[in-house]
């Protein structure tokens, strides 16, 4: 599992991305919203990869074997 500092940093960045995504949609900035959404997806994938690298965390995560087979 990501370290406490990593988890907190990922959470803070993800929350910021959510706010920016809503703002860009509100402002009708479709291209910007799309770019933020793509960046958020990359961050989500990084977070998932970090969790899956940790055997203890992976073993507690239902469905993890399915994810590790695809990845």
Residue pairs with C-beta under 8 A, 6 or more apart in sequence:
1 7
1 50
1 51
1 54
1 56
1 57
2 10
2 47
2 50
2 51
2 54
6 50
10 43
10 46
10 47
13 43
14 40
14 43
14 44
17 36
17 39
17 40
17 43
18 40
20 36
21 33
21 36
21 37
21 40
24 30
24 32
24 33
24 36
25 33
48 67
49 71
51 57
51 58
51 61
52 58
52 61
52 64
52 67
52 68
52 71
58 64
58 68
